[in-house]
Amino acid sequence: MSIRLRFAPSPTGRLHVGNIRTALLNWLFAIREGGQVLLRIDDTDLARSTKEYEQGIEDDLAWLGLTWQDKANQSHRFEAYEAAASKLKQSGQLYPAYETEEELDRKRKIAQATGKPPIYDRAALKLTNEQRANLEAEGRKPHWRFKLSGGRKDWHDLVRGPQSIDTASLSDPVLIREDGAFLYTLPSVVDDIDFKITHIIRGEDHVTNSGVQIEIFEALGGPVPLFGHFPLLVGADGGALSKRLGSLSVGELAAEGHEAMAVLSHLAKIGTSDPVEPRDSIAALAAEFSFEKIGRAPARFDPEELKRVNASLLHTLPYAAVQQRLAKLEADRGEAFWNAVRANISLLPEARQWAHIVDGPIEPFVPDAAFARAAADLLPSGSYDEGTWSAFATAVKEKTGAKGRALFMPLRQALTGLDHGPEMAALFPLIGEERARKRLRGETA
Ligand code: GLU
């Protein structure tokens, strides 16, 4: 059996951290199993779906490095949904109901007041042909409900273990609205059957839905895929993800300078038994993926932790991996520069600050002018290399008697304007003799 998964976003917005994670978990399992992923665009809601968002979603997936083997738009498949609906109507599993929203609301209130669960009472099933004809003559259009079995639906969830949904506790779901529009539930099942989807991996907000959809799979005679429902993202404090973080998009993460592999590593590892550390490829994440590692506790999405993951990934990246992007940021100062600064940045755009410090002009910080001037007079001439710094520092130490922090801090402050930063041995040759001389003399350079 060939493994096939699907990622099914609605093109009503760009991808945000929640659906990036859904996509990623589908891809990791598919890659690990040598399977395929279908990108399914859930655009049955013609009013809210746009081609721009669809393109945006494809761009987002491309930026993340997630490539699909097959693509389908639900908006091209209405015939298949109509055919499935006819089949269900014929077998009596899809029935017309005529209640208005107000009538349904009243029924729910009465049920609640009499201590009953607010479940649809199936009054529509008791209508005679004549009553139905009268309602239609009044101008009422039916919506169509799927008749649940009333029994329990059991499955072994890949993440949650044994699951059991009591369909008697649910209202018969509306599959088709009064205006003929298909709601998400039926098209999803029809597609999962037609595209031979073997595994449905999605958030645990769909668990009840899965109980309903399994009955629809069975009613349509399709094989029922395996299901895995993972816990949803929460904030760093364990509370609900804030609106801002929840809507954090691929575009924003990229614009802030995050590495795609840091975003993927973080989202793959949170809520699992693995440490949250960067991996350098999707293949590496896939090799480590397993449903058993996904815990039942929600996964904490913490932007600060993401930044730490990003920083540790940057520290390992060779110059060739970042050169083009450094150039775009106008911060490409060669391999020695990258090797010097990569351990001091969390996000790539921060390299600009160090490029500026190397190039100048900067304002040096010179609290002890006499000391700095003595150092300026000891600057070696000619081109500097990795060994120049220690020779220079030794000469300053011998001349001034300063040592340790009292030696190194004022030199760093004069040469960079800051009291922390990359190894001076690596920065010194990049700053060079001329700028170093001016800065040690307290001049802007
Ligand atoms: N378009 C649906 C959603 O984004 C797909 C859900 C599913 O995976 O079945 O919620």
Boltz pocket constraint, residues with backbone or C-beta under 6 A from the ligand:
constraints:
  - pocket:
      binder: B
      contacts: [[A, 6], [A, 8], [A, 9], [A, 10], [A, 42], [A, 184], [A, 188], [A, 201], [A, 202]]
      max_distance: 6.0
